[in-house]
Amino acid sequence: MTRIAVAKGDGIGPEIMEAVLQIFTAAAVPLQYDFVEMGKWVFDKGYSNGMTPEAQETIESLGILFKGPMETPKGKGVKSVNVTARKTWNTYANKRVFQTLHGVDTVFSKAGIPVDISIVRENIEDTYGGIEHMLTHDVALSRRFITRPGSMQVIKYAFEMAKKKGAKRITCGHKANIMKITDGLFLEVFYEVAKEYPELKADDVIVDDLCMKLVSRPDLFDVVVLTNLQGDIVSDLCAGLVGGLGFAPSANIGDHICIFEAVHGTAPDIAGKNIANPTALLLSGFGMLYHLGYMELAGMMENALLYTLESGVHTGDFGDKKNPSLSTTQFAEAIISNFGKLPAHHPKPSLQNKYITPTIFRLEENAMMKSMQMLDEQIIGVDMFIESNEQPLAVAEKCLAHTAGVFKLVTISNRGTQVWPKGSVFTNLVNQYGCRFESNNDMPVTQKDILGLYERLMKDFKICSTELLNSWDGKKAYSLAQGQ
């Protein structure tokens, strides 16, 4: 008997969770459920992270969370409980499997084009840190973090998963042609890891081209790994290929804690009516059972679901409208009645159980992830982001007055486009400039030198933000302005 934490969720969450657990009970799945308090109603009770301390303690002690959809209150300044849970417990890999389900009609199923795509999305970093500031009253900044250790975690998982799946191809979706430093780092790590898996064809596709190819020839792709925001968008696109979010399971994998959930909304308009489709949560539950090693039970129930769908049984959100739709409870009962039956298309094989008892970790401190230090680390300049309504030449003249000695003014940009020393009068400006100062004679500078420059510039400008210009092993670790 394995104990897991269960959070029913908001809206339709409790009723679809009840349907899934009804199916598990009928199959005699050896799980014990510890129900925990999470979701909008917990926010409303005053818990700003959307979970009670008791819920957090239970989940951290058990290592497995099975959860329904959850709503984040709007306009109250609180962060999504879904994102908070993933980030707090470092579930760094979001795995979502999208497969053709016979009985769920799509453009591709009607055309006879099979879909079987696994998306692995980095789950912790990127813009999902939610680190944002107003630099001026007109200019907002979001910081995007991509780290080498974080990228290594998720990409290593993606290759291991692809190997176990028997995949032949793994693709990195990215935007490294524009975000050369951040996406460039993710892509660099991808090819570093790829060297360890010569049996897999590893390639990369720019994310906009990837989206176009996915909606025209999804059968060409097998496993795709992406950064957080791009992975979020692409995974929802793939859900559309197989019938929508109601058929899209999700697993959030970490070293110590894993979360299995439905990622669709809470559908408050139909909550309590017993008409919601539990398929996505059920598929997520099967993923949890496979993860825990209950292979035979998971395969038997998944075959029953596939047989049920093939038979034309459906809830009100999909299927042939000539056949009456079933309630959530009736849909679960139909699946239970089909235990032991095999679908005509792609039945799941009967796999031997590989029971895994979740390890209880009592961590004393946070893990610090570090990669190898570079040999030669230098600061060779600084970007000063300043507020001004003046024209670029006037800004440059003031900056040049403060560069004597250590620094030289290299470029001034506005919204990332160079406006000095070269530029165009057709470039529209906002009231925030990026002024790049590099050291004279390419000699390294100190943070004290930068503080001195900061103090001098303060006489003429409000300085909104600064970024060091680093160099490691002689390689510049910063991007150029557009047009520089």
BALOKOL-152671 format. One record per residue (C-alpha): x, y, z; residue in one letter. Coordinates in steps of 0.5 Angstrom, whole numbers, plus 2048, in hexadecimal, padded with zeros to 3 digits. Example, Ala and Ser with C-alpha at 12.3 -4.5 7.8 and 13.67 -1.06 7.14 Angstrom:
<recs>
8197F7810a
81B7FE80Es
</recs>
This chain:
<recs>
800800800m
8038077FEt
80180D801r
8008137FDi
7FD81A7FEa
7F781C7FAv
7F48237F9a
7ED8237F6k
7EE82A7F3g
7E98307F1d
7E38307EDg
7E28297E9i
7E88277EDg
7E58237F3p
7E081F7EEe
7E581D7E9i
7EA81B7EEm
7E48177F1e
7E38137EBa
7EA8127EAv
7EB80F7F1l
7E480B7F0q
7E88087EAi
7EE8067EEf
7EA8037F4t
7E67FF7EFa
7ED7FC7ECa
7F07FB7F3a
7F58007F2v
7FA7FF7F9p
7FA8077FBl
7F880A801q
7F6812800y
7F8817805d
7F381D803f
7F7824803v
7F482B803e
7F682F7FDm
7F38347F8g
7EF83A7F7k
7EB8397FEw
7F1838802v
7F483F7FFf
7ED842801d
7EE83F808k
7F5843808g
7FA83F806y
7FE843801s
80183D7FDn
7FB8397FDg
7FC833801m
7FC832809t
80283180Dp
80082A80Ee
7FF828807a
80682A805q
80882680Be
804820808t
806821801i
80E822803e
80D81B807s
80A817802l
80D8197FCg
8078187F7i
80281D7F6l
7FC81C7F2f
7F88227F0k
7F28257EDg
7F182C7E9p
7F28327EEm
7F08397EDe
7F483F7EFt
7F08457F2p
7F184B7EDk
7F38527EFg
7F58507F6k
7FD8507F4g
7FE8487F5v
8028447F1k
7FF83D7EEs
7FF8387F3v
8008337EDn
8078377EBv
8088377F3t
8088307F4a
80C82E7EEr
8128337F0k
8118327F7t
81382B7F6w
81782B7F0n
8138277ECt
8188297E6y
8158257E0a
80E8267DEn
80C8207DAk
8068207D6r
80481A7D1v
80081B7CBf
7FD8157C7q
7F78147C2t
7F18117C6l
7EC80D7C2h
7E58107C3g
7E88177C4v
7E781A7BDd
7ED81F7BBt
7EF8227B4v
7F581D7B4f
7F18177B6s
7EC8187B1k
7F28197ACa
7F58127AFg
7FB8167B1i
7FD8137B8p
8008177BEv
8058157C3d
80981B7C6i
80C81C7CDs
80D8237CFi
8128247D4v
81282B7D7r
81782E7DCe
8138307E2n
8168347E6i
81A83A7E3e
81983F7DDd
8148447DEt
8108407E3y
8148437E8g
80F8497E8g
81584E7E9i
8128547E7e
81485C7E8h
8118627E5m
8188667E3l
81486C7E1t
80C86E7E1h
80D86B7DAd
8128657DAv
81185F7DDa
81685A7DEl
8168527DFs
81C84E7E0r
81D8487DDr
8218437E0f
82483D7DCi
8298397E0t
82E8337DEr
82D82F7E4p
8258307E3g
82682E7DCs
82A8287DDm
8258257E2q
81F8267DDv
8238247D7i
82681E7DAk
81F81C7DCy
81C81D7D5a
8228187D2f
8218137D7e
8198137D6m
81A8127CFa
81F80D7CFk
81A8097D4k
81480A7CFk
8188077C9g
81880E7C6a
81C80F7BFk
81C8177BFr
81D81C7C5i
81C8247C3t
81E82A7C6c
8198307C5g
81C8367C6h
81D83E7C4k
82583E7C4a
8258427BEn
8228487C2i
8248467C9m
82B8447C8k
82D8447CFi
8278417D3t
82483C7CDd
82B83C7CBg
82D8397D2l
8278347D2f
8298317CBl
8318317CCe
82F82C7D2v
82A8287CEf
8308267C9y
8358257CFe
8308207D2v
82E81D7CBa
83581B7CAk
8348167D0e
82E8137CCy
8318117C5p
82B80C7C3e
8268127C3l
8268177BDk
82681E7C1a
8248247BDd
82282B7BEd
81C82F7BBv
81B8377BCi
8148377C0v
81083B7BBd
8128367B6d
8118307BBl
8098337BCc
8088337B4m
80B82C7B3k
8078297B9l
80082B7B6v
8028297AFs
8068227B0r
8068217B8p
8078197B6d
80F81C7B5l
81081D7BCf
8118187C2d
81481C7C8v
8158237C8v
8188277CEv
81782F7CFl
8188347D4t
8138367D9n
80F83B7D5l
8108387CEq
80E8317D1g
8088347D4d
8058377CDi
8078317C9v
80482C7CEs
7FE82F7CEd
7FE82F7C6l
8008287C6c
7F98277CAa
7F582A7C5g
7F88247C0l
7F581F7C4v
7EE8227C6g
7F08277CBg
7F28287D3l
7ED8237D5g
7F181D7D2f
7F88207D4a
7FB81D7DAp
8018207DEs
80781E7E2a
80B8237E6n
81281F7E8i
8178207EDg
81C81D7F1d
81881C7F7h
81181E7F6i
80D81D7F0c
8068207EEi
80181D7E9f
7FB8227E7e
7F68247E2a
7F882A7DFv
7F282C7DCh
7ED8327E0g
7E98317E6t
7E38327E1a
7DE8367E7p
7D88377E2d
7D782F7E2i
7DA82E7E9a
7D58297EDg
7D18277E7k
7D58207E6n
7D68217DFi
7DD8227DFa
7E281E7DBn
7E781B7E0p
7EC8187DAt
7F281C7DBa
7F281B7E2l
7F18147E1l
7F78147DCl
7FB8177E1s
7F98127E7g
7FB80D7E2f
8028107E1g
8038117E9m
8018097E9l
8078087E4y
80B80C7E8h
80A8087EEl
80B8027EBg
8047FF7EAy
8057FD7E3m
7FF7F87E2e
7FA7FC7E6l
7FB8027E2a
7FC7FE7DBg
7F57FB7DDm
7F18017DEm
7F48057D9e
7F28007D4n
7EB8007D7a
7EB8087D6l
7ED8077CFl
7E88017CDy
7E38067D0t
7E580C7CCl
7E58077C6e
7DE8057C7s
7DB80C7C6g
7DA80D7CEv
7DB8147CFh
7D981A7D4t
7D68207D1g
7DD8247CFd
7DE81F7CAf
7DC8197C5g
7D68187C1d
7D081C7C3k
7CC8177C0k
7CE8127C6n
7CB8157CDp
7D18187D1s
7D28157D8l
7D38187DEs
7DA8187E2t
7D88137E6t
7D580F7E1q
7DB80F7DDf
7DF80D7E2a
7DA8077E3e
7DB8057DCa
7E28057DCi
7E28007E2i
7DD7FC7DEs
7E27FB7D9n
7E87F97DDf
7EC7F37DAg
7EA7F57D3k
7EF7F77CEl
7EE7FD7C9p
7EE7FB7C1a
7F48017C0h
7FA8017C4h
7F97FD7CAp
7FD7FE7D0k
8027F87D1p
8017F47D8s
8087F67DBl
80B7F37E1q
80A7F77E8n
8107FB7EAk
80E7FE7F1y
8128047F3i
8118067FAt
81280E7FBp
81880F7FFt
817814805i
81C819805f
81D81D80Br
821823808l
82582780Ce
82782D807e
82582F800n
82982C7FBa
82E8317F7m
82F82F7F0m
8368317EDk
8398307E7s
8418307E6m
8448377E7q
84783A7E1m
84E83B7E1l
84F8437E0d
8498477E2e
84984F7E1q
8458557E1i
8468597DBi
84085E7DBg
83985F7DEv
8328617DBd
82F8677DEm
8288677DDf
82686F7DEi
81F8737DDe
81F8787D8s
81A87C7D4n
82087F7D0e
82387D7C9q
8288787C8p
82D87D7C7l
82C8817CDa
82C87B7D1v
8338797CEa
8368807CFe
83487F7D7k
8378787D7c
83D87A7D4l
83E8807D9a
83F87A7DEh
8438757DBt
84A8787DCa
8508737DEg
84D86C7DFv
84786B7DAf
84586D7D3k
83E86E7D0l
83D8687CBv
8358697C9t
82F86B7CBi
8288677CAs
8218687CBn
81C8627CCr
82285E7C9g
8248627C3t
82A8667C2q
82986D7C2v
8308707C3w
8358717C0p
83186E7BAk
82A86E7B9g
8248707B5s
81F8767B7v
8198717B5f
81A86D7BBt
81586F7C0n
8188707C7l
81586F7CEv
8188727D5n
81D86D7D6q
82486C7D3y
8298677D4g
83086A7D4c
8368657D3r
83C8677D6f
8438627D5e
84A8637D8s
84F8677D4n
8548637D1n
85085C7D3d
85385C7DAm
84E8597DFp
84B85E7E4v
84985D7EBt
84285E7EEq
8458647F2k
8468677EBd
83F8667E9i
83C8697F0l
84086F7EEg
83D86F7E7l
83686E7EAy
8388747EFe
83A8797E9r
8348777E5l
82F8787EAm
8308807EAk
82D87F7E3d
8288797E3f
8248757E7k
82786E7E6i
8228697E6c
8268627E6s
82D8607E4t
83085A7E1e
8378587E2l
83B8567DBl
83E84F7DDn
84484C7D9s
8458447DAw
84B8417D7d
84C8477D2g
8458467D0k
84084C7D0k
83A84A7D5a
83584F7D2y
8318517CCs
8328567C7l
82C85C7C6a
82885B7BFq
82C85E7BAg
83285F7BEq
</recs>
